[in-house]
Amino acid sequence: MSPPVVDLTLGRRGRGEAAVGEWPLDLLDVPALRATGWRPVPFRHFVVKIHNRCNLACTYCYMYELADQSWRARPRVMSASVVTALTRRVAEHVSKHGLPWIDVVLHGGEPLLAGIEMIERTSAQIRAAVPASCTVRVQIQTNAVLLEEETLARLVRQGIRVGVSLDGAAATNDRRRRFADGRGSYDKVAAALRLLGRPQYREAFAGILCTIDAESDPVRTYEALLEFSPPNVDFLLPHGNWSSPPPHREATFTPGLYAQWLLDLFERWYRAPRRETGIRFFDEIIHLVLGGRSTSESIGLSPVGVIVTDTDGSIEQVDSLRSAYDGAAAAGFDVVRNSFDEVLAHPGVAARQIGSRALAERCRTCPVMKVCGGGHYPHRYRAGAGYRNPSVYCADLKVAIEHIRQVLLDDVQALREANTT
């Protein structure tokens, strides 16, 4: 059962009058939330934007092509003083909460534009600052066009893993992930992925990030990525919301192209005679259907413990929120003046940690609510109302989840019958 609905809303003019504004910034009363006994979960995933520009011009990029253009006023590279302040705040947070591990993702823009020396220094500085009892797992998320063997060898020596963005076969990838002059990026990325596949570098390969192109063939896209033997593939739905729908997705509760795309992909992946790779979206759904907890911010109801630090030291919510409106990711904190514990009191952070209490009524009464979790938070936005809405992909997600759940039920039943004969 869902937890009882508790009045956690605060009107723009104060309690006792009609609630006015957008959820959660104007409406979530965090002190009232704490009075119910809720306590925030500490951050464990620190996204660090060491470089704020990119050497590609991807057509769908939430950083440069969508609503928020605040990157224009930010420094290109994170300064040494900001890295020092960030390091102190991360160590402080780890020590206060006794965290046994944290993830640090060096991000951008394109992090390799900052240079391998800065990547090594930042990683080493954070690892040296946190208590020895805490394992610091460092990764870069890169478009890989600058990933050459010398750089990769140094990343491996530093124990830094590499996640690579690629959207499938050459024609699909180069339609959207291209240089500013229109040239495609596939050939350079493929060369980097082949490097990552070599035995001496394989341990550094974190996986491939692929944004779904509804115009592409899902099976061909998947098999094109399989050519590089990735340990994992994370398929992402394109960013959009109810006020600015993503490509090929109308603002309705009718299943569309993405539902069929996901079903075709699942059937190809799940019915393979052996496990070829992990697909995070499907692995998470299966885990949740079987009663587990989610580890992804895009599905399920587990508290989100991700926080972003930009090149100027500003602390922001998950930066995919930039796709909603200008300033959507801003939190009003920075690593020089504020601790990460202060950020935990921000309504936007709290809303992503309170599970079903942050969901719309339509979600709370949905049979797949515990698996879907309302969908990816940025995809719930509606201008004037905020984020207390179902995902704009609600209908597609429901079709995919119900299909996967039925497949699992059928397989479990088949196993039971086989064991009784």
Secondary structure, DSSP 8 states (H G I E B T S, - for coil): --------B--TT-TTS---S-BTTTTB-HHHHHHTT-------EEEEESB---S---TT-TTTTSS--GGGGS-SB--HHHHHHHHHHHHHHHHHHT-SEEEEEEESS-GGGG-HHHHHHHHHHHHHHS-TTSEEEEEEEE--TT--HHHHHHHHHTTEEEEEE--SSHHHHHHHSB-TTS-BSHHHHHHHHHHHTSTTTGGGEEEEEEE--TTS-HHHHHHHHHTT--SEEEEE-----SSS--TT--SSSS--HHHHHHHHHHHHHHTSSS---EEHHHHHHHHHHTT-----TTSSSS---EEEE-TTSEEES-GGGGGTSTTTTEEEEETTT--HHHHTTSHHHHHTSSGGGGS-HHHHT-TTHHHHTTS-GGGG-BTTTBS-S--TTHHHHHHHHHHHHHHHHHHHHHHHHHHT-
